[in-house]
Structure formats: C-alpha cells, structure tokens
Amino acid sequence: MEIIRTPDDRFENLPDFPFAPNYVEVNGLRLHYVDEGAGETILCLHGEPSWSYLYRKMIPPLAAQHRVVVPDLVGFGRSDKYTDPEAYSFQMHRDVLVGFIEALDLQGITAVVQDWGGLLGLTIATQLPERFARLVIMNTGLPTGMFPMPEAFMQWRAAAERFGNRLPVGRVIQGGTVTDVPKEVLAAYEAPFPDERYKAGAAVFPLLIPLKPDDPGAAEMSRATRQLTRWTKPALVMFSDGDPITRGGDVLFRKGIPGAQGQPEITIKGAGHFLQEDKGEEIAGYILDFMGRTAVMP
C-alpha cells in the first residue's frame, strides 16, 4: 500500500510549537513524536482529526517537571500516511502504538488520553499494565457495540462519511472548541494535509468506531472495559462541560475504575470536545497535582 509523508516545510513556523521533531520506525512506518523534559513519562495521545499540536499548551508546564512524549498516530501530523482507507484499522493503530511504546521502552507511563487516544490508549494500558502507572481520561470512551452511540456522534459519523477525503479539518477543530480559534492555529491543524490524498486516515477514523459487538475493535474494547473494573492504579477523569459526543462518560469511568474513586471529580468548564485547545494550561495543572499526590505503583 502506498505510504506518503507530509513535506517538512508544512510544519515551519507553526504558532506556539517550537518542539524539535523526533522519529522512530515501527512496522515499516516512520512515526513522529514530541519528546520534551525529563523525569516520569507522560504519554499524551491525540484523536480525530488532530495531531500532537493539540497538546502544545500542555507540553511546557508538564515538561518542566516530567518527560512528555506525544506521538502522531499513523495518518496524522508528521507521521507517515497510507493513501488507501482500507489500510487503517483499529488493529493497525493498536499494533503501531504498542510498537512505539516498546521501541522507546516507555515505563511508568502516565497516559493522557482523549478521543481516539482513549480508545487505543486505554485498551493498550489494560493489555500492557506493567508499563503504565496512571491514567488521565478526558472526553473519550470505550465503544463496544453493545449500546447505541449518542445521536451527536451518529450525526458526526454521517457528516464524516459524506465529506470523505474532503474532511474540513480546521472547521472540525473549531466546531469542537468553545473558544474562537485563530485562523493561523486552524491552519496549523490543517498543516499535515496538503491535499486530499493525505486525509485517508482522518476520513476513515469515525467509521472505525464499533457500532455492533462483532465490529473490529469491539471485543478488545469490551475486554478493556472489564479490565478497568480491576484497575487499582491512580486514574483521573476530566471531561469538559461542552462535548455532546462524550457527555456522561465521565460518570461511567469514575464509577467503574477503582483507581478513580477518591480522586477529585473535575469538570473542565468552558471547553468543548478538544478541551486541550480550550483549556490546556488548566488541564496541565490538574495533571501535575494528580501526579504529585499519587505515588508510582509497580
């Protein structure tokens, strides 16, 4: 299958993104990641249709005390991209992300997950618990196909299907935020996609959400849901107050994860689906507080 790579000049002079690029090859694909700071490892995972740029407000305060690693998923950011939508699957993303964690030999991970970063990250954390110390869960879920998805998601899925490779990435980002995002920032979110050939991964992601129990990924996320009911390591759940797609999921995580009980019930107010864009610095402060009061468990 054809693999393409966004030209480097698309990433020059992006607003508030001074971080040096790092690369590693996994399963024949070059992955890009930000790697800043030193100390305990914080692994930040983005979702649809963003990239590591989504975490730019959080990286400096977190990296002042810890090591912050932020990869771009296949098809996003500076990572390699398949042009064929059929190349993208839950299993492919899961395998590449596991390969990334193993290639960097990340240990004692505090996983910060949102959107598809949660579908993948929470699944992997329950599969490789020895590598993970804490979970920070934001605006995400573990769809198993056992229950209907929210109407807001189904409308988004239908829109994504209509757009296909014409997906208006900047408009999606603005629609998922409460604040008025500057045009140069929206352009930075669009930077990885010079033309429609580069958008196959972003176009197909909404269609990979399992709607039935026998859909790909459903069994893995069902298992992850069961495993999380036995997760006693620290878990912090922070959802925003303005995301119709994941609304109410915070309650399920708080009730279902033993490690989340006893942690403060934090709602990020005045934020949409992309809460890192709306309230990144505030969220980073909550994460630092969380890490400061929770010892790393073996």
Secondary structure, 3 states (H helix, E strand, C coil): CCEECCCHHHHCCCCCCCCCCEEEEECCEEEEEEEECCCCEEEEECCCCCCHHHHCCCHHHHHCCCEEEEECCCCCCCCCEECCHHHCCHHHHHHHHHHHHHHCCCCCEEEEEECHHHHHHHHHHHHCHHHEEEEEEECCCCCCCCCCCCHHHHHHHHHHHHHHHHCCHHHHHHHCCCCCCCHHHHHHHHCCCCCHHHHHHHHHHHHHCCCCCCCCCHHHHHHHHHHHCCCCCCEEEEEECCCCCCCCHHHHHHHHCHHHCCCCCEEECCCCCCHHHHHHHHHHHHHHHHHHHCCCCC
